[in-house]
Amino acid sequence: MIKNIIFDIGNVLADFCWKDFFMGFGYEGETLERLADATVKSSVWDEVDRGVWSDEELVDGFVRNAPSLEEELRQIFENVHGMVVKRDYAIPWIKKLQKAGYRCYYLSNFSHKAHTECADALDFLEYMDGGILSYRDKLIKPDTAIYELLLDRYGLKGEECVFLDDTEKNLPPARALGIHTVQFGDKAQAERELEVLGVRVD
């Protein structure tokens, strides 16, 4: 029986709006693509998620990818407020599940900078029963250790949990621990799949 719903944050409960964010600085076309290649589409972005590097080290890593765009990169990443936007259904969905008797947790690759500067977009975290942000524990999906830590920290049994993540590569480690999984496409699809697993709300 499913008792616990575990949510990824990005693209499930919040949108990662990097393209709109970059365009807000007036960048578009080829420059926008070069900025994306140097940052969100680069291997350096894994270190954003992992939270091991300082903010300065991260930006230096982006600049190394595109030194000719140093001024633009330092302007963009001076403050990332607005890069993450809460989905309207986040808090109502969490409350609805909790009212039906389920406990809700988060398990997300999220940087310290994004978490602190986009805190207003992540206010749904305070309504949840707990969770893990990668930068705090220096673990990152799909490393099995982050899933093991969540189960251990909250005394959860894998077979009583279902994990929703939009990225397929993050699901096999959860399944290996007996956790049920749903690859998130949209809320309606996720609710249908949750219902198949026996998750029902009024």
trRosetta pair geometry for C-beta under 8 A, 3 or more apart (Angstrom, degrees):
i j d omega theta_ij theta_ji phi_ij phi_ji
1 160 6.5 10 84 -122 63 83
1 198 6.5 -100 -136 114 62 149
2 5 7.5 55 165 -69 116 72
2 102 7.3 -2 130 -116 92 115
2 160 6.3 136 -132 -169 32 49
2 161 7.1 91 -142 -120 79 8
2 162 5.3 -4 -134 -18 130 111
2 180 6.6 -63 -93 35 113 142
2 194 7.8 -138 102 -162 168 82
2 197 5.6 59 -33 137 143 110
2 198 5.6 157 17 76 106 100
2 199 5.2 -50 84 -68 143 92
3 101 7.8 -70 -143 134 73 90
3 102 6.5 173 -180 -128 38 66
3 103 6.5 21 145 20 81 96
3 160 4.4 -7 25 175 103 111
3 161 7.5 -45 59 -73 71 52
4 102 6.7 151 -105 -170 22 84
4 103 4.9 -26 -111 69 79 94
4 104 7.6 167 -161 -85 64 24
4 105 6.3 11 -178 3 109 113
4 156 5.6 -40 9 -135 168 127
4 160 5.8 68 14 123 98 88
4 161 4.4 -30 77 -105 109 79
4 162 7.4 169 90 23 61 60
5 97 5.6 -53 19 -179 149 153
5 102 5.2 43 -9 158 106 134
5 103 7.3 177 26 85 69 44
5 104 5.1 -18 70 -109 98 72
5 105 7.3 169 88 28 48 69
5 161 7.7 166 -86 -155 17 67
5 162 5.9 -18 -117 65 62 92
5 164 7.1 8 -176 -5 91 112
5 194 7.6 9 -113 -129 119 132
5 199 7.0 82 -79 -131 113 147
6 104 7.9 159 -88 -161 30 50
6 105 4.7 -22 -110 74 74 100
6 106 7.2 146 -164 -106 65 15
6 107 5.3 14 176 1 113 118
6 131 7.6 141 -143 -115 82 99
6 150 7.0 71 -127 155 138 152
6 161 5.6 28 -14 -176 116 114
6 162 6.8 -172 27 90 81 40
6 163 4.4 -25 76 -105 114 73
6 164 7.0 173 87 19 58 68
6 174 8.0 -166 77 -136 141 137
6 179 7.3 -27 29 -162 139 134
7 12 5.5 -175 -170 120 95 138
7 13 5.6 58 159 -32 141 122
7 104 6.7 13 -8 -172 113 95
7 105 7.1 174 21 89 72 46
7 106 5.2 -35 71 -107 88 69
7 107 7.3 153 75 25 37 71
7 108 7.8 -9 113 -56 71 107
7 128 7.8 -114 34 -115 120 142
7 131 7.9 -42 56 -109 80 144
7 163 8.0 -174 -72 -154 18 57
7 164 5.4 -13 -116 60 60 106
8 11 7.4 -7 112 62 118 81
8 12 4.8 114 77 2 83 142
8 13 7.8 -177 97 7 51 92
8 106 7.6 88 -132 -158 12 75
8 107 6.5 -50 -87 76 55 73
8 108 5.5 116 -157 -98 57 85
8 141 7.9 -52 -109 5 110 165
8 163 7.6 69 -34 175 85 88
8 164 6.2 -121 16 102 84 66
8 165 4.0 90 -27 -112 137 74
8 166 6.4 -122 78 5 144 75
8 167 7.5 149 -123 20 172 91
8 170 7.0 77 -81 108 136 158
8 184 7.1 -142 45 14 114 138
9 12 6.4 -153 -177 53 7 99
9 13 5.3 -60 -142 52 54 106
9 14 5.4 1 167 27 85 109
9 106 5.8 41 -60 -161 95 123
9 108 3.9 11 6 -105 105 157
9 110 6.1 12 48 -64 144 131
9 122 7.2 2 -155 -122 136 106
10 14 6.2 -46 -103 76 40 90
10 15 7.9 61 -157 -150 61 16
10 16 4.8 15 -151 -39 108 118
10 84 7.6 -86 -103 -123 83 107
10 108 6.5 132 -3 -154 84 116
10 109 7.5 -45 9 64 129 81
10 110 7.3 170 -36 -85 106 92
10 166 7.3 -99 104 28 75 125
11 14 7.6 -23 -24 82 24 51
11 15 6.5 60 -95 -118 50 50
11 16 6.2 -44 -47 9 83 98
11 166 4.3 -49 105 2 124 160
11 184 7.1 149 120 97 90 122
12 87 7.9 -114 122 7 30 144
12 164 5.7 134 -144 122 141 108
12 165 6.9 -75 -53 -119 140 33
12 166 5.8 -156 -58 -34 88 100
12 184 4.9 52 -106 98 98 172
12 190 8.0 96 -145 -79 95 161
13 86 7.1 -29 149 -145 76 72
13 87 5.9 -141 -175 31 33 110
13 90 4.3 83 -163 -122 88 112
13 93 8.0 -142 -112 62 91 131
13 94 8.0 39 -123 -50 129 113
13 106 7.6 -69 19 -110 150 116
13 124 5.9 -132 174 76 129 152
14 84 5.2 23 156 -178 134 97
14 85 6.3 160 -167 79 84 36
14 86 5.2 -49 -107 -104 89 43
14 87 6.0 -145 -94 -11 30 82
14 90 6.9 22 -60 -79 67 146
14 121 5.8 91 -136 149 129 108
14 122 6.6 -36 -61 -89 151 73
15 84 7.2 159 80 -155 50 50
15 85 4.8 -15 57 62 100 93
15 86 8.0 -29 17 51 77 2
15 87 6.3 109 -28 -65 87 86
16 83 6.9 3 -159 152 64 85
16 84 6.1 -21 -105 -103 57 74
17 20 4.4 -31 169 43 107 115
17 21 5.5 121 108 -30 83 94
17 82 7.4 -76 75 151 121 66
17 83 6.0 -167 64 -167 74 41
17 84 7.1 167 18 -95 85 20
17 85 5.3 31 -14 1 131 114
18 21 5.4 -59 -145 38 31 116
18 22 6.2 30 159 -18 68 104
18 36 7.2 113 128 -113 126 92
18 39 7.7 -170 -165 107 137 122
18 40 4.9 59 174 -57 173 158
18 83 5.9 27 -91 -155 59 102
19 22 6.0 -53 -148 36 29 107
19 23 6.3 26 154 -16 63 110
19 32 7.3 55 -145 -178 79 124
19 36 7.5 6 -92 -86 79 127
20 23 5.6 -59 -145 40 31 111
20 24 6.4 45 151 -34 63 100
21 24 5.7 -47 -159 18 30 118
21 25 7.9 23 148 -12 56 96
21 76 7.6 95 135 -160 100 100
21 80 7.4 18 -169 -157 151 72
21 82 5.7 144 -113 111 98 94
21 83 4.4 10 -80 -101 161 74
22 25 6.1 -58 -170 30 41 107
22 27 5.1 -62 160 66 91 121
22 32 5.7 123 124 -136 132 88
22 35 5.7 152 -144 104 139 144
22 36 7.2 -88 -27 -62 168 84
22 76 6.4 2 -111 -129 74 134
23 26 7.4 78 -176 -62 44 7
23 27 6.2 -110 -100 67 38 66
23 28 5.9 54 -122 -78 90 86
23 32 6.7 13 -77 -110 77 132
24 82 7.1 -29 22 130 170 143
25 72 7.4 128 130 -157 144 87
25 75 6.5 125 -144 119 142 119
25 76 6.0 -86 -28 -92 160 85
27 31 5.0 -118 -156 111 96 113
27 32 4.8 142 136 -79 95 76
27 35 6.0 33 154 -4 157 151
27 72 6.8 89 -79 -162 136 131
28 31 6.9 47 59 57 31 98
28 32 5.0 -4 -138 -30 21 129
29 32 5.9 117 49 16 31 102
29 33 7.3 -64 139 -2 36 99
30 33 5.7 -56 -150 37 35 111
30 34 6.3 34 153 -19 68 106
31 34 5.7 -55 -147 37 33 111
31 35 6.3 34 154 -19 66 105
31 69 7.5 148 -156 -111 86 124
31 72 7.4 -133 -180 -137 114 171
32 35 5.8 -55 -150 36 30 111
32 36 6.4 30 152 -18 64 106
33 36 5.6 -54 -147 37 33 112
33 37 6.2 34 153 -21 66 105
34 37 5.6 -50 -144 36 32 112
34 38 6.4 28 156 -16 63 108
34 66 5.8 123 162 -127 98 146
34 69 6.2 165 124 -49 116 149
35 38 5.9 -60 -149 39 29 109
35 39 6.2 -7 163 9 66 117
35 66 7.2 -121 -98 61 42 166
35 69 6.2 -156 -88 172 76 156
35 72 6.4 -94 -96 127 119 128
35 73 6.9 -180 -134 -84 90 79
35 76 7.0 113 -164 -32 131 165
36 39 6.3 -79 -139 53 25 89
36 40 5.5 -45 -152 50 71 100
36 41 5.1 52 148 -4 83 117
37 41 5.1 -44 -110 71 39 124
37 42 6.5 78 161 -59 44 94
37 65 7.2 -165 121 157 76 124
37 66 7.3 107 85 -58 93 126
38 42 5.9 -12 179 -35 20 141
38 44 7.9 -6 165 34 54 136
38 62 5.2 81 146 -168 99 78
38 63 7.9 56 177 -80 130 18
38 65 3.9 156 -141 102 78 121
38 66 3.7 -65 -89 -4 143 121
38 69 6.4 -164 -1 63 166 136
38 73 6.6 -83 116 -93 139 130
39 42 6.0 66 -2 17 1 112
39 44 7.1 -68 -132 77 39 117
39 45 6.4 86 161 -73 52 102
39 62 5.0 15 -89 -125 83 121
39 65 7.5 -175 -51 64 46 148
39 73 7.1 172 -63 -131 118 103
39 76 7.9 -84 -63 103 163 143
39 77 7.8 -174 -122 -60 137 125
40 45 5.5 78 -139 -96 33 144
41 45 7.3 96 13 -13 10 142
42 45 5.6 128 67 -13 66 93
42 61 8.0 174 114 141 136 101
42 62 7.3 151 46 -113 150 67
42 65 5.4 -52 -112 -107 159 159
43 46 5.8 -25 -176 8 58 115
44 47 5.7 -51 -172 30 54 112
44 48 7.2 63 134 -24 71 94
44 58 6.8 128 166 -154 108 68
44 61 4.0 158 -136 138 132 125
44 62 5.9 -168 103 -70 158 60
44 65 6.5 -111 -8 -37 137 132
45 48 5.0 -37 -158 21 51 120
45 49 6.8 50 147 -15 69 97
46 49 5.7 -54 -158 37 38 112
46 50 6.2 34 148 -21 69 108
46 140 7.1 95 -173 156 83 165
47 50 5.3 -48 -135 38 39 112
47 52 6.4 -81 -153 51 85 92
47 53 4.7 37 163 2 121 126
47 57 7.8 -92 146 116 140 107
47 58 6.2 -169 106 -105 110 89
47 61 6.6 83 55 17 143 174
48 51 7.8 23 163 -65 29 51
48 53 7.8 -45 -75 54 39 114
48 58 5.8 87 -85 -140 78 136
48 111 4.6 -59 174 -63 72 136
48 113 7.8 -69 -151 43 90 114
48 114 7.5 67 171 -19 106 122
49 109 3.6 2 -161 171 115 112
49 110 7.0 7 -138 -41 64 15
49 111 6.4 -81 -87 -56 23 82
49 134 5.6 18 163 75 75 154
49 135 7.8 -143 167 -57 32 83
49 140 5.3 88 125 -133 108 125
50 53 7.5 72 77 4 102 82
50 109 7.5 -19 -61 -151 41 100
50 134 6.1 -89 -125 146 29 123
50 135 7.2 94 128 -94 30 63
50 138 6.8 33 174 -153 83 57
50 139 8.0 -114 -141 133 74 5
50 140 4.7 -61 -95 -48 74 135
51 110 7.7 27 -60 92 120 46
51 111 5.5 170 -87 -130 80 56
51 112 5.5 105 -141 -25 105 90
51 133 7.8 88 -51 135 155 89
51 134 5.6 163 0 111 119 82
51 135 2.4 166 -109 -119 155 78
51 136 7.2 -12 119 -19 166 33
51 138 6.4 -121 79 -96 100 55
52 138 5.9 73 -81 -134 90 97
53 57 3.9 -128 -171 91 105 124
53 58 5.0 133 109 -58 128 79
53 61 7.1 -11 -171 -18 169 136
54 57 4.7 98 51 5 76 102
54 58 7.1 -137 94 -7 42 86
55 58 5.8 -55 -153 32 32 114
55 59 6.6 25 155 -13 66 105
55 77 7.6 177 -176 154 94 109
55 112 7.6 -102 -59 79 94 105
55 113 5.1 109 -101 -73 110 130
56 59 6.1 -57 -150 38 32 105
56 60 6.3 34 152 -20 65 108
57 60 5.5 -55 -147 38 32 115
57 61 6.4 38 151 -25 64 103
58 61 5.5 -53 -155 30 32 114
58 62 6.7 31 149 -17 65 100
58 77 7.4 -142 107 177 107 151
58 111 7.8 44 -89 -144 163 148
58 113 7.7 -120 44 0 155 145
59 62 5.5 -48 -151 33 39 113
59 63 6.3 41 150 -21 67 103
59 73 6.3 147 -161 140 87 104
59 74 6.1 79 179 -103 134 66
59 77 5.0 -176 -98 90 108 142
60 63 5.6 -52 -147 36 33 114
60 64 6.6 40 151 -24 64 100
61 64 5.7 -48 -151 28 32 113
61 65 7.0 34 149 -19 60 101
62 65 5.7 -56 -161 31 37 114
62 66 7.0 -30 161 35 69 93
62 73 4.9 179 120 -164 122 138
62 77 7.0 136 29 -15 158 152
63 66 6.9 -90 -147 66 30 60
63 67 5.9 58 167 -103 76 56
63 69 7.7 -151 -125 80 60 71
63 70 4.7 46 -138 -113 110 85
63 73 5.5 -173 -79 78 73 150
63 74 7.3 23 -75 -51 120 90
64 67 6.9 12 -125 -62 25 88
66 69 4.2 0 130 32 117 114
66 70 7.7 -171 106 -54 72 54
66 73 6.8 144 74 -49 107 134
67 70 5.8 -1 -164 -47 49 105
69 72 4.6 -52 -175 48 85 116
69 73 5.4 90 122 -29 92 100
70 73 5.8 -60 -143 38 28 109
70 74 6.2 21 163 -15 66 108
71 74 6.2 -59 -147 38 26 105
71 75 6.4 26 155 -19 62 109
72 75 5.8 -59 -151 36 30 112
72 76 6.3 28 155 -20 66 108
73 76 5.8 -55 -146 35 30 110
73 77 6.2 -3 168 8 66 112
74 77 6.6 -70 -136 52 26 89
74 78 6.5 53 158 -56 61 92
75 78 6.0 -35 -155 -8 28 116
77 80 6.3 0 -136 -64 59 97
77 113 7.9 25 -171 153 92 157
79 117 5.8 -175 -164 -151 73 142
80 83 4.5 -37 176 4 92 133
80 84 7.7 50 137 -5 104 90
80 113 5.8 82 20 139 128 106
80 114 5.7 -54 99 -97 143 66
80 117 5.1 110 60 87 77 141
80 118 6.6 -52 109 -41 92 105
81 117 4.6 -112 -62 163 77 96
81 118 6.0 169 -122 -80 52 62
82 85 7.4 13 -164 -66 46 92
82 118 7.4 -136 -1 -105 22 95
83 114 6.6 -83 78 -125 122 97
83 118 6.4 -89 57 -74 78 134
84 114 5.9 92 -25 -174 133 103
84 118 3.9 68 50 179 115 159
84 121 4.7 168 111 91 89 150
84 122 6.9 11 124 -49 137 96
85 121 5.4 -108 -121 -135 24 133
86 90 5.4 -91 -173 14 97 146
86 121 4.5 -170 -32 -166 84 68
86 122 6.9 -173 -78 -70 102 30
86 123 7.0 -36 -73 32 153 84
86 124 6.4 142 -139 -16 124 113
87 90 5.0 120 68 -42 81 96
87 187 8.0 170 150 -53 145 123
88 92 8.0 4 141 15 67 118
89 92 5.7 -77 -157 57 55 106
89 93 5.0 55 151 -32 91 114
89 187 5.6 -1 88 -89 162 162
90 93 6.2 -69 -152 34 17 108
90 94 6.5 12 159 -15 60 110
90 124 4.3 -87 139 -71 120 160
91 94 5.7 -55 -145 37 33 111
91 95 6.2 29 159 -16 67 108
91 123 7.6 -16 -70 99 124 91
91 124 4.9 -141 -73 -108 76 97
91 127 5.8 106 -134 7 85 163
92 95 5.8 -59 -145 41 30 109
92 96 6.1 34 156 -25 66 108
93 96 5.7 -54 -146 34 29 114
93 97 6.5 27 156 -16 63 105
93 187 6.9 -120 -92 -142 145 125
94 97 6.0 -59 -152 36 29 108
94 98 6.3 24 154 -15 65 110
94 104 5.1 -154 -145 85 89 174
94 124 6.0 147 -6 -172 149 108
94 127 5.2 106 112 111 142 123
94 128 6.1 -84 -152 -81 138 78
95 98 5.7 -58 -145 40 31 110
95 99 6.1 36 155 -24 66 106
95 127 6.6 -58 -64 179 82 138
96 99 5.8 -52 -147 32 28 113
96 100 6.7 21 153 -13 61 107
96 201 5.2 71 154 172 98 156
97 100 5.8 -63 -154 39 32 108
97 102 4.4 -57 167 64 92 123
97 104 5.6 97 90 -64 132 117
97 199 7.7 -11 -131 -176 102 117
97 201 6.2 -88 -95 -75 47 138
98 101 7.7 118 -176 -18 32 7
98 102 6.3 -94 -86 70 35 67
98 103 7.2 55 -112 -107 81 35
98 104 6.1 -74 -62 -5 95 112
98 127 7.8 -129 -15 161 151 95
98 129 7.7 158 -106 -45 114 106
99 201 7.3 79 74 -150 93 110
99 202 7.9 -84 113 41 113 101
100 200 7.0 -157 -169 101 144 52
100 201 4.0 -106 -53 -114 151 82
100 202 6.6 171 -94 5 102 77
102 199 6.8 30 -76 -142 147 104
102 201 8.0 -72 4 -76 121 105
103 129 4.4 -24 -171 6 95 167
104 127 7.7 4 74 116 133 83
104 128 4.7 -100 104 -135 97 86
104 129 5.6 131 58 7 53 97
105 128 6.2 123 -108 170 26 118
105 129 5.8 -59 -71 68 72 92
105 130 5.4 -19 -118 78 95 71
105 131 4.5 151 -176 -82 74 85
105 150 6.6 122 149 -168 146 119
105 154 6.7 -118 -95 -8 143 169
105 156 7.9 -77 -14 -55 157 154
106 125 6.4 -58 4 -119 152 87
106 128 5.8 53 -20 132 99 172
106 130 7.9 -148 29 115 72 36
106 131 3.3 36 54 -154 70 167
106 132 7.2 -154 99 41 69 44
106 133 7.5 13 112 -66 115 73
107 131 5.9 -131 -57 -159 52 96
107 132 5.3 25 -120 53 67 95
107 141 7.2 95 142 -58 99 124
107 146 6.7 127 -168 144 107 108
107 147 7.1 49 -163 -98 153 63
107 150 5.4 -33 -95 -76 120 154
107 163 6.8 -37 46 -137 137 113
108 131 7.4 29 5 158 91 128
108 132 7.5 172 29 92 56 62
108 133 5.8 -17 70 -115 90 64
108 134 6.8 -105 107 -15 48 90
108 141 7.9 -52 -142 -3 22 125
109 134 4.5 16 -123 -12 52 146
109 140 5.2 54 -113 -147 109 86
109 141 5.4 -107 -44 33 109 94
110 114 5.8 -120 -172 82 83 120
110 115 5.3 91 140 -62 116 104
110 133 4.7 -61 58 -153 112 100
110 134 6.0 142 32 28 54 90
110 135 6.3 -83 92 -3 62 105
111 114 4.5 89 60 12 91 102
111 115 6.6 -158 91 -8 46 88
111 134 8.0 -24 -72 72 40 102
111 135 5.4 92 -145 -62 33 137
112 115 5.7 -60 -145 39 28 110
112 116 6.1 15 164 -11 67 111
112 135 4.5 -159 -47 153 77 156
113 116 6.3 -62 -142 41 24 100
113 117 5.8 -3 171 4 64 118
114 117 6.6 -66 -128 50 21 93
114 118 5.4 -15 -180 17 63 123
115 118 6.8 -64 -118 54 12 87
115 119 6.7 49 159 -80 54 76
115 122 6.6 -34 -143 21 65 166
115 133 6.0 53 -89 -168 148 157
115 135 6.8 -142 0 40 136 137
116 119 6.0 -13 -159 -45 28 109
118 121 4.6 -36 171 36 93 117
118 122 6.1 83 115 -16 86 105
119 122 5.6 -72 -146 48 37 102
119 123 7.3 74 154 -66 65 69
120 123 6.2 -6 -162 -40 38 108
122 125 5.2 17 157 -14 93 115
123 126 6.2 -33 -176 17 60 111
123 127 8.0 56 136 -12 67 100
124 127 5.5 -55 -165 33 56 114
124 128 6.9 59 142 -32 75 102
125 128 5.7 -55 -157 22 41 115
125 131 7.2 -108 -145 44 94 131
128 131 6.0 7 120 -18 140 120
129 154 7.5 86 126 -141 105 141
130 153 7.3 -159 154 118 138 114
130 154 5.4 162 82 -88 147 128
131 150 7.1 -4 -144 -127 50 111
132 136 7.0 -141 -161 61 66 114
132 137 5.8 -32 -158 9 111 137
132 139 7.4 -15 161 65 136 114
132 146 6.2 -178 111 -169 148 92
132 149 6.2 88 -90 102 157 115
132 150 5.3 -109 -5 -82 126 94
132 153 7.3 130 -64 27 110 155
133 136 5.0 79 71 0 88 109
133 137 7.7 140 75 8 49 88
134 137 6.8 -86 -151 55 32 82
134 138 7.4 66 169 -114 67 8
134 139 5.8 -120 -140 81 77 53
134 140 4.7 53 -150 -95 140 66
134 141 7.2 -103 -79 0 127 73
134 146 6.8 -27 -104 -118 85 142
135 138 7.4 26 -161 -74 29 48
137 146 7.1 136 91 -119 130 84
137 149 6.3 141 171 148 159 165
139 143 5.6 -128 -169 79 89 133
139 145 5.3 -127 -135 97 134 105
139 146 4.0 169 131 -79 124 93
139 149 6.4 151 28 7 164 147
140 143 5.7 80 69 8 57 116
140 146 6.6 -147 54 -47 6 145
141 146 5.8 -97 -67 63 63 148
141 147 7.8 76 -104 -46 88 91
141 165 7.5 -157 175 -131 165 154
141 167 7.9 129 121 74 131 128
141 170 4.5 24 164 -129 131 109
141 173 7.4 -168 -147 49 79 138
142 169 5.5 -115 -36 139 143 84
142 170 4.8 -153 -87 -113 95 52
142 172 7.1 38 -170 57 140 86
142 173 4.9 157 177 -4 92 131
143 146 5.4 90 79 -7 91 99
143 173 7.3 89 113 -127 14 169
144 147 5.8 -61 -164 39 50 109
144 148 6.1 48 144 -21 79 108
144 173 4.4 -150 -92 -157 72 118
144 176 6.7 -55 -116 76 121 133
144 177 7.1 147 -158 -47 99 114
145 148 5.5 -56 -145 39 36 113
145 149 6.1 40 156 -25 68 104
146 149 5.7 -48 -147 32 31 114
146 150 6.8 35 153 -21 61 101
147 150 5.8 -51 -153 31 34 112
147 151 6.7 30 152 -14 65 105
147 163 7.8 -44 -123 -76 112 157
147 173 5.6 172 0 129 143 105
147 174 5.3 -165 -121 -96 147 67
147 177 5.5 -173 129 7 128 153
147 179 6.8 -119 -167 -4 127 148
148 151 5.9 -57 -152 38 33 109
148 152 6.1 26 155 -15 68 112
148 177 6.7 -161 -79 -104 70 144
149 152 5.8 -60 -143 42 29 108
149 153 5.8 30 161 -25 67 111
150 153 6.0 -54 -139 34 24 110
150 154 6.5 -14 172 16 60 110
150 156 7.0 -21 131 36 80 134
151 154 7.1 -87 -152 53 19 83
151 155 7.9 0 168 -171 55 3
151 156 4.6 -107 -136 68 63 93
151 157 7.4 80 -155 -95 110 12
151 158 6.2 -20 -109 -66 143 76
151 161 7.5 -115 -97 -10 94 154
151 177 6.7 -147 -31 164 152 140
151 179 8.0 -129 -72 -65 120 116
152 155 7.6 22 -169 -72 27 39
156 160 6.6 -141 -172 73 82 107
156 161 5.6 53 165 -55 130 127
157 160 4.5 68 72 11 95 111
157 161 7.2 179 87 -14 49 93
157 178 7.6 -49 161 103 72 134
158 161 5.9 -73 -154 34 34 109
158 174 7.9 167 -149 -179 104 66
158 177 4.5 -157 -110 135 143 83
158 178 3.2 101 107 76 129 98
158 179 4.6 -93 -161 -56 86 67
159 178 4.7 -50 -57 158 74 118
159 179 7.7 -120 -69 -88 26 34
159 180 7.7 67 -149 -29 43 90
161 179 4.8 -36 87 -131 108 93
161 180 6.8 -176 99 32 51 79
162 179 6.9 148 -110 177 25 80
162 180 4.1 -34 -104 82 82 105
162 181 6.8 173 -161 -83 69 20
162 182 6.2 37 169 -9 112 103
162 194 6.6 146 107 -119 161 84
162 197 5.8 95 -85 126 146 165
162 199 6.8 -90 23 -43 150 137
163 171 7.0 172 92 -122 115 72
163 174 4.6 -90 33 -158 151 161
163 179 5.2 39 -11 149 113 130
163 180 7.2 164 16 86 68 51
163 181 5.1 -23 64 -110 90 74
163 182 7.3 -176 88 28 44 69
164 181 7.7 151 -84 -162 33 58
164 182 4.9 -18 -104 70 77 103
164 184 4.8 69 177 -57 96 115
164 190 5.8 42 -133 -146 133 130
165 170 4.5 -91 137 86 160 129
165 171 6.0 -164 55 -66 119 83
165 174 7.9 159 1 -10 130 147
165 181 7.3 -37 26 -157 96 104
165 183 6.8 -40 78 -120 65 54
165 184 6.3 -162 95 8 12 105
166 183 6.9 75 -144 -174 28 70
166 184 4.5 -63 -79 70 68 98
166 185 7.4 121 -130 -83 85 32
167 170 4.7 72 85 2 100 111
167 171 7.7 -172 98 -22 58 86
167 183 7.8 -129 68 -139 13 94
168 171 5.8 -56 -162 17 43 117
168 183 5.6 1 -89 -112 72 135
169 172 7.3 -42 -162 16 39 104
170 173 7.2 -58 -171 34 44 104
170 174 7.3 39 144 -14 69 113
171 174 5.6 -63 -157 38 44 112
171 175 6.2 42 153 -21 77 106
171 181 4.2 107 -153 -178 107 157
171 183 6.2 -63 -51 -74 149 88
172 175 5.5 -56 -144 37 36 112
172 176 6.3 43 156 -28 68 102
173 176 5.5 -48 -150 28 35 118
173 177 7.1 24 154 -10 62 103
174 177 6.1 -67 -161 40 35 104
174 179 4.0 -72 172 73 89 128
174 181 5.3 118 88 -76 127 115
175 178 7.6 67 -173 -63 36 8
175 179 6.4 -96 -79 66 30 71
175 180 7.8 45 -105 -120 74 21
175 181 5.6 -65 -61 -8 93 125
180 197 5.6 117 161 -135 158 142
182 190 5.5 105 140 -138 140 79
182 193 4.6 138 -127 108 120 137
182 194 6.4 -41 -55 -62 159 74
182 197 7.7 -105 -58 -16 113 140
184 189 7.6 135 -154 85 47 107
184 190 5.2 5 -121 -80 81 124
185 189 4.6 3 58 61 107 155
185 190 7.3 -176 40 -45 63 82
186 189 5.1 88 56 14 74 104
186 190 6.9 -143 95 -7 34 93
187 190 5.6 -59 -145 39 31 112
187 191 6.2 31 158 -21 67 106
188 191 5.9 -54 -148 34 28 110
188 192 6.6 31 152 -20 62 104
189 192 5.7 -54 -154 33 33 113
189 193 6.5 24 153 -13 66 107
190 193 5.9 -59 -149 41 32 106
190 194 6.1 35 153 -21 67 107
191 194 5.5 -52 -143 37 32 114
191 195 6.3 38 155 -24 64 103
192 195 5.8 -54 -153 31 29 113
192 196 6.8 35 148 -22 62 100
193 196 5.5 -44 -153 27 39 116
193 197 6.8 32 149 -11 64 104
194 197 5.6 -61 -156 41 37 109
194 199 3.8 -54 165 62 97 129
195 198 7.5 81 -173 -54 33 6
195 199 6.1 -89 -79 68 35 70
195 200 6.0 70 -126 -86 80 75
